[in-house]
Amino acid sequence: MDPGQDLKSKTLKKLRNLLNKTNKSRVTLIGDIMLDRYHHGFANNLTSTAPVPVLKITDSEESPGAAAHIALSLNSLGMSLDFFSCVGNDLEGKSILTKLSLTGVDVSNILVIDDHKTLTKIRFYGSRESLLKNSQILLQADRGSLIPLSRDISSELVSKAMNSLDNSNVLVISDYDKGVISTEGALDLIEKAKMKKIPIIVDPKLTGLEKSRGATIVLFEIRGLELLQRRLDLVDSKATAQYLIDNYGWGSLLVLGGIEGMTLYTNNDEDIYFPCNASSPEQQIGLHDAAAAALAISLGNGLKLQESVTLASAACDCILSAATSKEFISKDSLSLWLDDLSWRMQISER
């Protein structure tokens, strides 16, 4: 086995041992919550009144999304969790709280806000009835409050999260720009986390990069990096990543490419590419959440950055291989995936 393969094999073993041991690390998670609702069915015909398909719905399901999706994964991975967010006092909000509670996630720090509608993303998937696979998304509809969330709510959540940092090993900020985390609140949390020398993982909106200033690692989708490259008129992805790292004081930038794998950019170091190992990718909803959860458990337990991104890559492979809405990152699924990667390496050496 060459040195590179040997290092990878040792890393996989180390990550597997991490998942096996009793985890005593604690995460402070703050961010926006949404409900992901899915309708699946057959789209055999076009409507007679417009050139759009008619979906015959055969199955519907829903699951907590955004920061709540990260919370589900962190809980399954065995991490203690302080989760700060809010939902509306509506059926969607109650559904999220119920589903989180049933899996063991503490919802005591999730505020229920009257006269506020929980953000709901409704996705319609369809395929021809004669085909068993190749279902594709036909439409996405977003429903939520038209009135911005009160800054008082954000301030209350940030204040509670600040107190939580006293007992945390890692901070995760998941921002969908829905009002849970303000720029001032995010920067205050990051500053305290830096003083405590704990890792800071931020998944920001492109319009809210200021909220990530000073983070240990920031998550980006490859399309977002390409968009900024064009806006900034820079020569390539590496130059764009370096500009962002320098401008916002990030320790590193992890760019998620789905089936194209992921790339880790760090300050003045060579970028590292992690290929996608999912043999039959099904979908990519939840990649950011999976990566954030995997980084939290690894960085929160003192693993090195490259080792942590290796676990994030494996977590994203699990999501790519899962049916839509069927799976968040669990300890069992991630452990099995690491075992499979180790087995593939052994086979390739024979």
Short mmCIF file of the C-alpha atoms (twelve columns), coordinates in Angstrom:
data_MODEL
# 
_entry.id   MODEL 
# 
loop_
_atom_site.group_PDB 
_atom_site.id 
_atom_site.type_symbol 
_atom_site.label_atom_id 
_atom_site.label_alt_id 
_atom_site.label_comp_id 
_atom_site.label_asym_id 
_atom_site.label_seq_id 
_atom_site.Cartn_x 
_atom_site.Cartn_y 
_atom_site.Cartn_z 
_atom_site.pdbx_PDB_model_num 
ATOM 1   C CA . MET A 1   0.000   0.000  0.000   1 
ATOM 2   C CA . ASP A 2   1.485   3.360  -1.037  1 
ATOM 3   C CA . PRO A 3   1.903   6.132  1.590   1 
ATOM 4   C CA . GLY A 4   -1.198  7.997  0.419   1 
ATOM 5   C CA . GLN A 5   -3.390  4.903  0.610   1 
ATOM 6   C CA . ASP A 6   -1.900  3.980  3.970   1 
ATOM 7   C CA . LEU A 7   -2.739  7.424  5.364   1 
ATOM 8   C CA . LYS A 8   -6.293  7.180  4.029   1 
ATOM 9   C CA . SER A 9   -6.704  3.727  5.554   1 
ATOM 10  C CA . LYS A 10  -5.533  4.994  8.949   1 
ATOM 11  C CA . THR A 11  -7.869  7.983  8.681   1 
ATOM 12  C CA . LEU A 12  -10.872 5.767  7.955   1 
ATOM 13  C CA . LYS A 13  -10.004 3.582  10.934  1 
ATOM 14  C CA . LYS A 14  -9.669  6.647  13.153  1 
ATOM 15  C CA . LEU A 15  -13.052 7.968  12.002  1 
ATOM 16  C CA . ARG A 16  -14.669 4.586  12.566  1 
ATOM 17  C CA . ASN A 17  -13.286 4.508  16.117  1 
ATOM 18  C CA . LEU A 18  -14.663 8.014  16.648  1 
ATOM 19  C CA . LEU A 19  -18.181 6.826  15.831  1 
ATOM 20  C CA . ASN A 20  -17.796 3.742  18.029  1 
ATOM 21  C CA . LYS A 21  -16.770 5.519  21.214  1 
ATOM 22  C CA . THR A 22  -19.068 7.169  23.720  1 
ATOM 23  C CA . ASN A 23  -19.258 10.806 22.684  1 
ATOM 24  C CA . LYS A 24  -19.155 13.418 25.428  1 
ATOM 25  C CA . SER A 25  -18.708 16.511 23.279  1 
ATOM 26  C CA . ARG A 26  -21.415 19.184 23.134  1 
ATOM 27  C CA . VAL A 27  -22.572 21.311 20.214  1 
ATOM 28  C CA . THR A 28  -24.140 24.754 20.231  1 
ATOM 29  C CA . LEU A 29  -26.347 24.903 17.117  1 
ATOM 30  C CA . ILE A 30  -28.250 28.010 16.067  1 
ATOM 31  C CA . GLY A 31  -30.083 28.625 12.815  1 
ATOM 32  C CA . ASP A 32  -33.270 28.678 10.813  1 
ATOM 33  C CA . ILE A 33  -35.717 25.780 10.724  1 
ATOM 34  C CA . MET A 34  -37.943 24.668 7.893   1 
ATOM 35  C CA . LEU A 35  -40.261 21.789 7.135   1 
ATOM 36  C CA . ASP A 36  -39.415 19.791 4.024   1 
ATOM 37  C CA . ARG A 37  -42.566 18.328 2.478   1 
ATOM 38  C CA . TYR A 38  -42.400 15.895 -0.448  1 
ATOM 39  C CA . HIS A 39  -45.090 14.686 -2.835  1 
ATOM 40  C CA . HIS A 40  -44.238 11.775 -5.134  1 
ATOM 41  C CA . GLY A 41  -46.266 10.417 -8.006  1 
ATOM 42  C CA . PHE A 42  -46.706 9.765  -11.703 1 
ATOM 43  C CA . ALA A 43  -46.699 12.454 -14.361 1 
ATOM 44  C CA . ASN A 44  -48.078 10.754 -17.451 1 
ATOM 45  C CA . ASN A 45  -49.965 13.625 -19.076 1 
ATOM 46  C CA . LEU A 46  -49.960 17.358 -19.602 1 
ATOM 47  C CA . THR A 47  -52.826 19.478 -18.371 1 
ATOM 48  C CA . SER A 48  -55.303 20.579 -21.036 1 
ATOM 49  C CA . THR A 49  -55.059 24.206 -19.913 1 
ATOM 50  C CA . ALA A 50  -51.262 24.699 -19.846 1 
ATOM 51  C CA . PRO A 51  -48.063 22.939 -21.009 1 
ATOM 52  C CA . VAL A 52  -47.353 21.546 -17.548 1 
ATOM 53  C CA . PRO A 53  -47.531 17.971 -16.221 1 
ATOM 54  C CA . VAL A 54  -50.396 16.638 -14.160 1 
ATOM 55  C CA . LEU A 55  -48.995 14.860 -11.100 1 
ATOM 56  C CA . LYS A 56  -50.935 11.877 -9.786  1 
ATOM 57  C CA . ILE A 57  -49.723 11.845 -6.165  1 
ATOM 58  C CA . THR A 58  -49.099 8.378  -4.746  1 
ATOM 59  C CA . ASP A 59  -47.050 9.194  -1.659  1 
ATOM 60  C CA . SER A 60  -46.439 12.201 0.599   1 
ATOM 61  C CA . GLU A 61  -44.034 12.720 3.485   1 
ATOM 62  C CA . GLU A 62  -42.383 15.470 5.479   1 
ATOM 63  C CA . SER A 63  -39.308 15.939 7.647   1 
ATOM 64  C CA . PRO A 64  -37.542 18.711 9.582   1 
ATOM 65  C CA . GLY A 65  -35.066 20.603 7.409   1 
ATOM 66  C CA . ALA A 66  -32.257 23.170 7.541   1 
ATOM 67  C CA . ALA A 67  -30.825 23.506 11.069  1 
ATOM 68  C CA . ALA A 68  -33.325 20.920 12.324  1 
ATOM 69  C CA . HIS A 69  -31.862 18.430 9.863   1 
ATOM 70  C CA . ILE A 70  -28.409 19.065 11.338  1 
ATOM 71  C CA . ALA A 71  -29.874 18.544 14.811  1 
ATOM 72  C CA . LEU A 72  -31.270 15.139 13.827  1 
ATOM 73  C CA . SER A 73  -27.863 14.031 12.556  1 
ATOM 74  C CA . LEU A 74  -25.953 15.349 15.576  1 
ATOM 75  C CA . ASN A 75  -28.359 13.583 17.907  1 
ATOM 76  C CA . SER A 76  -28.005 10.323 16.000  1 
ATOM 77  C CA . LEU A 77  -24.214 10.641 16.083  1 
ATOM 78  C CA . GLY A 78  -24.415 10.765 19.861  1 
ATOM 79  C CA . MET A 79  -23.494 14.383 20.487  1 
ATOM 80  C CA . SER A 80  -25.030 16.454 23.266  1 
ATOM 81  C CA . LEU A 81  -26.853 19.336 21.651  1 
ATOM 82  C CA . ASP A 82  -28.094 22.797 22.585  1 
ATOM 83  C CA . PHE A 83  -30.320 23.827 19.680  1 
ATOM 84  C CA . PHE A 84  -31.587 27.398 19.338  1 
ATOM 85  C CA . SER A 85  -34.228 28.337 16.774  1 
ATOM 86  C CA . CYS A 86  -37.923 29.126 16.402  1 
ATOM 87  C CA . VAL A 87  -41.038 27.916 14.590  1 
ATOM 88  C CA . GLY A 88  -44.469 29.356 14.041  1 
ATOM 89  C CA . ASN A 89  -47.464 28.418 16.135  1 
ATOM 90  C CA . ASP A 90  -48.909 26.382 13.280  1 
ATOM 91  C CA . LEU A 91  -49.304 22.772 12.153  1 
ATOM 92  C CA . GLU A 92  -45.937 22.805 10.381  1 
ATOM 93  C CA . GLY A 93  -44.143 24.062 13.475  1 
ATOM 94  C CA . LYS A 94  -45.848 21.467 15.642  1 
ATOM 95  C CA . SER A 95  -44.884 18.752 13.161  1 
ATOM 96  C CA . ILE A 96  -41.209 19.772 13.378  1 
ATOM 97  C CA . LEU A 97  -41.226 19.840 17.182  1 
ATOM 98  C CA . THR A 98  -42.958 16.464 17.362  1 
ATOM 99  C CA . LYS A 99  -40.554 14.784 14.947  1 
ATOM 100 C CA . LEU A 100 -37.509 16.225 16.719  1 
ATOM 101 C CA . SER A 101 -38.810 15.183 20.145  1 
ATOM 102 C CA . LEU A 102 -39.565 11.646 18.992  1 
ATOM 103 C CA . THR A 103 -35.937 11.203 17.936  1 
ATOM 104 C CA . GLY A 104 -34.622 12.520 21.239  1 
ATOM 105 C CA . VAL A 105 -33.677 16.081 20.244  1 
ATOM 106 C CA . ASP A 106 -34.210 18.598 23.062  1 
ATOM 107 C CA . VAL A 107 -36.626 21.261 21.779  1 
ATOM 108 C CA . SER A 108 -36.740 23.384 24.939  1 
ATOM 109 C CA . ASN A 109 -34.712 26.168 23.276  1 
ATOM 110 C CA . ILE A 110 -36.897 26.319 20.155  1 
ATOM 111 C CA . LEU A 111 -39.284 29.247 20.553  1 
ATOM 112 C CA . VAL A 112 -42.869 28.992 19.286  1 
ATOM 113 C CA . ILE A 113 -43.890 32.345 17.800  1 
ATOM 114 C CA . ASP A 114 -47.506 33.421 17.416  1 
ATOM 115 C CA . ASP A 115 -48.467 35.085 14.124  1 
ATOM 116 C CA . HIS A 116 -45.429 33.545 12.450  1 
ATOM 117 C CA . LYS A 117 -45.610 30.959 9.680   1 
ATOM 118 C CA . THR A 118 -43.061 28.165 9.694   1 
ATOM 119 C CA . LEU A 119 -41.067 28.100 6.470   1 
ATOM 120 C CA . THR A 120 -42.193 25.099 4.431   1 
ATOM 121 C CA . LYS A 121 -40.528 23.877 1.244   1 
ATOM 122 C CA . ILE A 122 -42.905 21.730 -0.802  1 
ATOM 123 C CA . ARG A 123 -41.341 19.648 -3.562  1 
ATOM 124 C CA . PHE A 124 -43.235 17.662 -6.191  1 
ATOM 125 C CA . TYR A 125 -41.473 14.661 -7.761  1 
ATOM 126 C CA . GLY A 126 -42.790 12.744 -10.743 1 
ATOM 127 C CA . SER A 127 -41.945 10.075 -13.274 1 
ATOM 128 C CA . ARG A 128 -43.711 8.170  -16.024 1 
ATOM 129 C CA . GLU A 129 -45.792 5.358  -14.571 1 
ATOM 130 C CA . SER A 130 -44.055 2.825  -16.797 1 
ATOM 131 C CA . LEU A 131 -40.672 3.721  -15.269 1 
ATOM 132 C CA . LEU A 132 -39.617 2.579  -11.821 1 
ATOM 133 C CA . LYS A 133 -36.827 5.126  -11.418 1 
ATOM 134 C CA . ASN A 134 -35.668 8.440  -12.830 1 
ATOM 135 C CA . SER A 135 -38.154 10.437 -10.786 1 
ATOM 136 C CA . GLN A 136 -37.375 14.141 -11.060 1 
ATOM 137 C CA . ILE A 137 -38.457 17.284 -9.320  1 
ATOM 138 C CA . LEU A 138 -41.242 19.081 -11.174 1 
ATOM 139 C CA . LEU A 139 -41.877 22.031 -8.895  1 
ATOM 140 C CA . GLN A 140 -40.818 23.553 -5.590  1 
ATOM 141 C CA . ALA A 141 -43.149 25.843 -3.656  1 
ATOM 142 C CA . ASP A 142 -42.026 27.844 -0.611  1 
ATOM 143 C CA . ARG A 143 -44.490 28.994 2.022   1 
ATOM 144 C CA . GLY A 144 -43.624 31.104 5.059   1 
ATOM 145 C CA . SER A 145 -44.084 34.404 6.827   1 
ATOM 146 C CA . LEU A 146 -44.111 37.605 4.802   1 
ATOM 147 C CA . ILE A 147 -43.355 39.622 7.944   1 
ATOM 148 C CA . PRO A 148 -39.702 39.540 9.097   1 
ATOM 149 C CA . LEU A 149 -38.965 37.846 12.399  1 
ATOM 150 C CA . SER A 150 -38.649 40.262 15.296  1 
ATOM 151 C CA . ARG A 151 -35.087 41.267 16.187  1 
ATOM 152 C CA . ASP A 152 -36.053 40.673 19.819  1 
ATOM 153 C CA . ILE A 153 -36.541 36.983 19.030  1 
ATOM 154 C CA . SER A 154 -33.112 36.781 17.415  1 
ATOM 155 C CA . SER A 155 -31.513 38.591 20.350  1 
ATOM 156 C CA . GLU A 156 -33.101 36.185 22.831  1 
ATOM 157 C CA . LEU A 157 -31.874 33.137 20.910  1 
ATOM 158 C CA . VAL A 158 -28.356 34.530 20.516  1 
ATOM 159 C CA . SER A 159 -28.190 35.376 24.220  1 
ATOM 160 C CA . LYS A 160 -29.107 31.799 25.140  1 
ATOM 161 C CA . ALA A 161 -26.611 30.423 22.631  1 
ATOM 162 C CA . MET A 162 -23.878 32.649 24.115  1 
ATOM 163 C CA . ASN A 163 -24.465 31.034 27.503  1 
ATOM 164 C CA . SER A 164 -24.434 27.580 25.922  1 
ATOM 165 C CA . LEU A 165 -20.930 28.170 24.530  1 
ATOM 166 C CA . ASP A 166 -19.530 28.005 28.071  1 
ATOM 167 C CA . ASN A 167 -20.065 24.222 27.977  1 
ATOM 168 C CA . SER A 168 -19.645 23.521 24.250  1 
ATOM 169 C CA . ASN A 169 -16.908 21.979 22.135  1 
ATOM 170 C CA . VAL A 170 -18.090 23.359 18.794  1 
ATOM 171 C CA . LEU A 171 -20.355 26.086 17.373  1 
ATOM 172 C CA . VAL A 172 -22.526 25.526 14.285  1 
ATOM 173 C CA . ILE A 173 -24.377 28.398 12.585  1 
ATOM 174 C CA . SER A 174 -26.887 27.435 9.872   1 
ATOM 175 C CA . ASP A 175 -28.229 30.594 8.262   1 
ATOM 176 C CA . TYR A 176 -31.047 30.749 5.713   1 
ATOM 177 C CA . ASP A 177 -31.537 34.499 6.250   1 
ATOM 178 C CA . LYS A 178 -34.936 34.016 7.908   1 
ATOM 179 C CA . GLY A 179 -34.180 36.120 10.961  1 
ATOM 180 C CA . VAL A 180 -33.002 33.662 13.608  1 
ATOM 181 C CA . ILE A 181 -29.409 34.872 13.425  1 
ATOM 182 C CA . SER A 182 -28.490 38.513 12.815  1 
ATOM 183 C CA . THR A 183 -25.085 39.704 11.627  1 
ATOM 184 C CA . GLU A 184 -24.331 41.177 15.036  1 
ATOM 185 C CA . GLY A 185 -25.479 38.023 16.793  1 
ATOM 186 C CA . ALA A 186 -23.408 35.757 14.559  1 
ATOM 187 C CA . LEU A 187 -20.262 37.842 15.030  1 
ATOM 188 C CA . ASP A 188 -20.746 37.928 18.806  1 
ATOM 189 C CA . LEU A 189 -21.068 34.142 18.901  1 
ATOM 190 C CA . ILE A 190 -18.029 33.659 16.665  1 
ATOM 191 C CA . GLU A 191 -15.960 36.024 18.793  1 
ATOM 192 C CA . LYS A 192 -16.807 34.165 22.001  1 
ATOM 193 C CA . ALA A 193 -16.145 30.780 20.362  1 
ATOM 194 C CA . LYS A 194 -12.732 32.029 19.208  1 
ATOM 195 C CA . MET A 195 -11.937 33.213 22.739  1 
ATOM 196 C CA . LYS A 196 -12.814 29.729 23.999  1 
ATOM 197 C CA . LYS A 197 -10.764 28.202 21.146  1 
ATOM 198 C CA . ILE A 198 -13.571 25.971 19.920  1 
ATOM 199 C CA . PRO A 199 -14.199 25.228 16.205  1 
ATOM 200 C CA . ILE A 200 -16.763 27.343 14.359  1 
ATOM 201 C CA . ILE A 201 -18.701 25.864 11.421  1 
ATOM 202 C CA . VAL A 202 -20.848 28.249 9.381   1 
ATOM 203 C CA . ASP A 203 -23.209 27.478 6.501   1 
ATOM 204 C CA . PRO A 204 -24.111 30.981 5.240   1 
ATOM 205 C CA . LYS A 205 -26.244 32.437 2.491   1 
ATOM 206 C CA . LEU A 206 -24.249 34.193 -0.224  1 
ATOM 207 C CA . THR A 207 -26.011 37.403 0.793   1 
ATOM 208 C CA . GLY A 208 -24.959 36.916 4.425   1 
ATOM 209 C CA . LEU A 209 -21.246 36.194 4.257   1 
ATOM 210 C CA . GLU A 210 -20.545 38.894 6.832   1 
ATOM 211 C CA . LYS A 211 -22.173 36.596 9.389   1 
ATOM 212 C CA . SER A 212 -19.384 34.065 8.854   1 
ATOM 213 C CA . ARG A 213 -16.431 36.389 9.438   1 
ATOM 214 C CA . GLY A 214 -13.735 34.623 11.472  1 
ATOM 215 C CA . ALA A 215 -15.191 31.097 11.157  1 
ATOM 216 C CA . THR A 216 -12.978 28.006 11.324  1 
ATOM 217 C CA . ILE A 217 -14.621 26.481 8.260   1 
ATOM 218 C CA . VAL A 218 -17.350 27.743 5.934   1 
ATOM 219 C CA . LEU A 219 -19.548 25.594 3.676   1 
ATOM 220 C CA . PHE A 220 -20.256 26.592 0.089   1 
ATOM 221 C CA . GLU A 221 -21.984 24.962 -2.840  1 
ATOM 222 C CA . ILE A 222 -19.889 24.857 -6.004  1 
ATOM 223 C CA . ARG A 223 -22.449 26.957 -7.887  1 
ATOM 224 C CA . GLY A 224 -22.123 29.674 -5.267  1 
ATOM 225 C CA . LEU A 225 -18.355 29.768 -5.676  1 
ATOM 226 C CA . GLU A 226 -18.702 29.940 -9.450  1 
ATOM 227 C CA . LEU A 227 -21.197 32.795 -9.139  1 
ATOM 228 C CA . LEU A 228 -18.847 34.783 -6.907  1 
ATOM 229 C CA . GLN A 229 -15.968 34.074 -9.273  1 
ATOM 230 C CA . ARG A 230 -17.903 35.748 -12.085 1 
ATOM 231 C CA . ARG A 231 -19.005 38.647 -9.883  1 
ATOM 232 C CA . LEU A 232 -15.470 39.276 -8.643  1 
ATOM 233 C CA . ASP A 233 -13.963 38.700 -12.102 1 
ATOM 234 C CA . LEU A 234 -11.342 36.286 -10.751 1 
ATOM 235 C CA . VAL A 235 -9.424  33.737 -12.812 1 
ATOM 236 C CA . ASP A 236 -10.507 30.483 -11.197 1 
ATOM 237 C CA . SER A 237 -12.051 28.752 -8.178  1 
ATOM 238 C CA . LYS A 238 -8.797  28.698 -6.241  1 
ATOM 239 C CA . ALA A 239 -8.318  32.454 -6.602  1 
ATOM 240 C CA . THR A 240 -11.934 33.034 -5.562  1 
ATOM 241 C CA . ALA A 241 -11.602 30.783 -2.526  1 
ATOM 242 C CA . GLN A 242 -8.387  32.522 -1.470  1 
ATOM 243 C CA . TYR A 243 -10.017 35.934 -1.857  1 
ATOM 244 C CA . LEU A 244 -12.924 34.884 0.375   1 
ATOM 245 C CA . ILE A 245 -10.652 33.314 2.989   1 
ATOM 246 C CA . ASP A 246 -8.508  36.450 3.141   1 
ATOM 247 C CA . ASN A 247 -11.418 38.897 3.050   1 
ATOM 248 C CA . TYR A 248 -13.540 37.211 5.736   1 
ATOM 249 C CA . GLY A 249 -10.785 35.776 7.900   1 
ATOM 250 C CA . TRP A 250 -11.892 32.163 7.477   1 
ATOM 251 C CA . GLY A 251 -9.650  29.309 8.480   1 
ATOM 252 C CA . SER A 252 -10.856 27.254 5.514   1 
ATOM 253 C CA . LEU A 253 -13.559 26.889 2.877   1 
ATOM 254 C CA . LEU A 254 -15.228 23.589 1.973   1 
ATOM 255 C CA . VAL A 255 -16.895 23.610 -1.453  1 
ATOM 256 C CA . LEU A 256 -19.519 20.906 -2.021  1 
ATOM 257 C CA . GLY A 257 -19.955 19.642 -5.556  1 
ATOM 258 C CA . GLY A 258 -22.383 16.740 -5.120  1 
ATOM 259 C CA . ILE A 259 -21.438 13.984 -7.534  1 
ATOM 260 C CA . GLU A 260 -18.361 16.042 -8.435  1 
ATOM 261 C CA . GLY A 261 -16.976 15.589 -4.922  1 
ATOM 262 C CA . MET A 262 -15.761 18.365 -2.633  1 
ATOM 263 C CA . THR A 263 -12.709 20.586 -2.353  1 
ATOM 264 C CA . LEU A 264 -11.085 21.964 0.779   1 
ATOM 265 C CA . TYR A 265 -9.356  25.338 0.485   1 
ATOM 266 C CA . THR A 266 -7.160  26.616 3.309   1 
ATOM 267 C CA . ASN A 267 -5.098  29.746 3.838   1 
ATOM 268 C CA . ASN A 268 -2.036  29.605 1.562   1 
ATOM 269 C CA . ASP A 269 -2.038  25.785 1.429   1 
ATOM 270 C CA . GLU A 270 -2.693  23.497 -1.498  1 
ATOM 271 C CA . ASP A 271 -6.369  22.711 -2.000  1 
ATOM 272 C CA . ILE A 272 -7.401  19.097 -1.371  1 
ATOM 273 C CA . TYR A 273 -9.951  17.304 -3.525  1 
ATOM 274 C CA . PHE A 274 -12.216 14.589 -2.088  1 
ATOM 275 C CA . PRO A 275 -13.922 12.519 -4.825  1 
ATOM 276 C CA . CYS A 276 -17.516 11.345 -4.603  1 
ATOM 277 C CA . ASN A 277 -17.642 7.613  -3.819  1 
ATOM 278 C CA . ALA A 278 -21.400 7.151  -4.195  1 
ATOM 279 C CA . SER A 279 -21.825 4.592  -6.955  1 
ATOM 280 C CA . SER A 280 -25.493 5.353  -7.689  1 
ATOM 281 C CA . PRO A 281 -26.340 8.919  -6.601  1 
ATOM 282 C CA . GLU A 282 -30.072 9.423  -6.092  1 
ATOM 283 C CA . GLN A 283 -30.415 13.041 -4.890  1 
ATOM 284 C CA . GLN A 284 -28.500 15.801 -3.103  1 
ATOM 285 C CA . ILE A 285 -30.946 17.534 -0.754  1 
ATOM 286 C CA . GLY A 286 -29.304 17.887 2.648   1 
ATOM 287 C CA . LEU A 287 -25.631 17.854 1.617   1 
ATOM 288 C CA . HIS A 288 -24.783 20.993 3.574   1 
ATOM 289 C CA . ASP A 289 -26.519 19.675 6.681   1 
ATOM 290 C CA . ALA A 290 -24.707 16.338 6.473   1 
ATOM 291 C CA . ALA A 291 -21.335 18.015 6.032   1 
ATOM 292 C CA . ALA A 292 -21.966 20.370 8.959   1 
ATOM 293 C CA . ALA A 293 -22.921 17.507 11.273  1 
ATOM 294 C CA . ALA A 294 -19.901 15.406 10.288  1 
ATOM 295 C CA . LEU A 295 -17.546 18.352 10.772  1 
ATOM 296 C CA . ALA A 296 -19.086 19.052 14.177  1 
ATOM 297 C CA . ILE A 297 -18.513 15.578 15.584  1 
ATOM 298 C CA . SER A 298 -14.973 15.334 14.223  1 
ATOM 299 C CA . LEU A 299 -13.708 18.857 14.946  1 
ATOM 300 C CA . GLY A 300 -15.563 18.841 18.260  1 
ATOM 301 C CA . ASN A 301 -13.592 15.762 19.259  1 
ATOM 302 C CA . GLY A 302 -10.248 17.258 18.339  1 
ATOM 303 C CA . LEU A 303 -9.648  15.651 14.948  1 
ATOM 304 C CA . LYS A 304 -7.561  17.443 12.339  1 
ATOM 305 C CA . LEU A 305 -9.205  19.409 9.551   1 
ATOM 306 C CA . GLN A 306 -8.389  16.977 6.733   1 
ATOM 307 C CA . GLU A 307 -9.632  14.033 8.797   1 
ATOM 308 C CA . SER A 308 -12.818 15.924 9.547   1 
ATOM 309 C CA . VAL A 309 -13.436 16.712 5.877   1 
ATOM 310 C CA . THR A 310 -12.905 13.027 5.061   1 
ATOM 311 C CA . LEU A 311 -15.826 12.274 7.383   1 
ATOM 312 C CA . ALA A 312 -17.856 15.089 5.804   1 
ATOM 313 C CA . SER A 313 -17.197 13.565 2.380   1 
ATOM 314 C CA . ALA A 314 -18.440 10.177 3.585   1 
ATOM 315 C CA . ALA A 315 -21.534 11.820 5.096   1 
ATOM 316 C CA . CYS A 316 -22.340 13.528 1.795   1 
ATOM 317 C CA . ASP A 317 -21.913 10.226 -0.040  1 
ATOM 318 C CA . CYS A 318 -24.559 8.760  2.296   1 
ATOM 319 C CA . ILE A 319 -26.954 11.581 1.422   1 
ATOM 320 C CA . LEU A 320 -26.315 11.221 -2.303  1 
ATOM 321 C CA . SER A 321 -27.119 7.512  -2.042  1 
ATOM 322 C CA . ALA A 322 -30.309 7.977  0.003   1 
ATOM 323 C CA . ALA A 323 -33.846 8.310  -1.288  1 
ATOM 324 C CA . THR A 324 -35.225 11.846 -1.031  1 
ATOM 325 C CA . SER A 325 -36.311 12.651 2.554   1 
ATOM 326 C CA . LYS A 326 -35.628 9.088  3.679   1 
ATOM 327 C CA . GLU A 327 -32.461 9.622  5.638   1 
ATOM 328 C CA . PHE A 328 -30.462 12.038 7.712   1 
ATOM 329 C CA . ILE A 329 -26.931 11.147 8.727   1 
ATOM 330 C CA . SER A 330 -27.096 8.450  11.382  1 
ATOM 331 C CA . LYS A 331 -24.267 6.742  13.213  1 
ATOM 332 C CA . ASP A 332 -25.224 3.386  11.662  1 
ATOM 333 C CA . SER A 333 -25.380 4.616  8.071   1 
ATOM 334 C CA . LEU A 334 -22.124 6.552  8.356   1 
ATOM 335 C CA . SER A 335 -20.350 3.643  10.053  1 
ATOM 336 C CA . LEU A 336 -21.458 1.258  7.307   1 
ATOM 337 C CA . TRP A 337 -20.237 3.690  4.658   1 
ATOM 338 C CA . LEU A 338 -16.800 3.957  6.276   1 
ATOM 339 C CA . ASP A 339 -16.635 0.165  6.464   1 
ATOM 340 C CA . ASP A 340 -17.508 -0.018 2.775   1 
ATOM 341 C CA . LEU A 341 -14.776 2.479  1.858   1 
ATOM 342 C CA . SER A 342 -12.228 0.500  3.865   1 
ATOM 343 C CA . TRP A 343 -13.330 -2.721 2.147   1 
ATOM 344 C CA . ARG A 344 -12.979 -1.124 -1.288  1 
ATOM 345 C CA . MET A 345 -9.420  -0.113 -0.438  1 
ATOM 346 C CA . GLN A 346 -8.562  -3.663 0.622   1 
ATOM 347 C CA . ILE A 347 -10.027 -5.090 -2.570  1 
ATOM 348 C CA . SER A 348 -8.124  -2.608 -4.732  1 
ATOM 349 C CA . GLU A 349 -4.837  -3.695 -3.128  1 
ATOM 350 C CA . ARG A 350 -5.346  -7.367 -3.970  1 
# 
